[in-house]
C-alpha cells in the first residue's frame, strides 16, 4: 500500500499565492501554525485527514499537494 506524501514546497507555494501566513493557513485547515511549518519544510508528513483539510483550505485537489514519483 502506498503512503500519502505531501510536497511541503507545494503547500508553501499555494499558501503564498493566497497571501496567507502559516497561522492563517493553519486556522483555515484546523491545524497549528507549527504543523503547517513542519509540513512545508519536510519535517513532518500530515495524516491523510490533515492533508485533505489542507487541500480544502487552500482550494485545491489533494492530488495537487502530493509528491509526484
C-alpha positions as CSV (number, residue, x, y, z in Angstrom):
1,X,0.0,0.0,0.0
2,X,1.3,3.4,-0.9
3,X,1.6,6.1,1.7
4,X,0.5,9.6,1.1
5,X,3.4,12.0,0.7
6,X,2.7,15.7,0.6
7,X,5.1,18.1,-1.0
8,X,5.8,20.8,1.5
9,X,7.1,23.2,-1.1
10,X,3.7,22.9,-3.0
11,X,1.9,23.7,0.2
12,X,4.1,26.8,0.8
13,X,3.7,27.9,-2.8
14,X,-0.1,27.7,-2.7
15,X,-0.3,29.4,0.6
16,X,2.0,32.3,-0.5
17,X,-0.1,32.7,-3.7
18,X,-3.1,33.4,-1.5
19,X,-1.0,35.9,0.6
20,X,-1.6,33.8,3.7
21,X,0.6,33.3,6.7
22,X,1.2,29.9,8.1
23,X,-1.0,30.9,11.0
24,X,-3.9,31.8,8.7
25,X,-3.5,28.5,6.7
26,X,-3.4,26.5,9.9
27,X,-6.5,28.2,11.2
28,X,-8.4,27.6,8.0
29,X,-7.3,24.0,7.9
30,X,-7.9,23.3,11.6
31,X,-4.3,22.6,12.4
32,X,-1.5,24.5,14.2
33,X,0.9,27.0,12.6
34,X,3.7,24.8,13.8
35,X,2.3,21.8,11.9
36,X,2.0,23.9,8.8
37,X,5.6,25.0,9.1
38,X,6.8,21.4,9.8
39,X,4.9,20.2,6.7
40,X,6.3,22.9,4.5
41,X,9.9,22.3,5.5
42,X,9.5,18.5,5.2
43,X,10.0,17.7,8.9
44,X,6.5,16.1,9.2
45,X,4.1,14.4,6.9
46,X,0.4,15.0,7.5
47,X,-2.1,12.3,8.1
48,X,-4.5,11.7,5.2
49,X,-7.2,13.6,7.1
50,X,-4.9,16.6,7.7
51,X,-3.7,16.5,4.0
52,X,-7.4,16.7,2.9
53,X,-8.0,19.6,5.3
54,X,-5.0,21.5,3.9
55,X,-6.2,20.9,0.3
56,X,-9.7,22.1,1.2
57,X,-8.3,25.2,3.0
58,X,-6.0,26.0,0.0
59,X,-8.8,25.4,-2.5
60,X,-7.1,22.7,-4.4
61,X,-7.4,19.0,-5.1
62,X,-5.5,16.7,-2.7
63,X,-3.5,15.4,-5.8
64,X,-2.1,19.0,-6.2
65,X,-0.3,18.6,-2.9
66,X,1.2,15.2,-3.4
67,X,4.8,14.3,-4.4
68,X,4.9,13.1,-8.0
69,X,7.0,10.0,-8.3
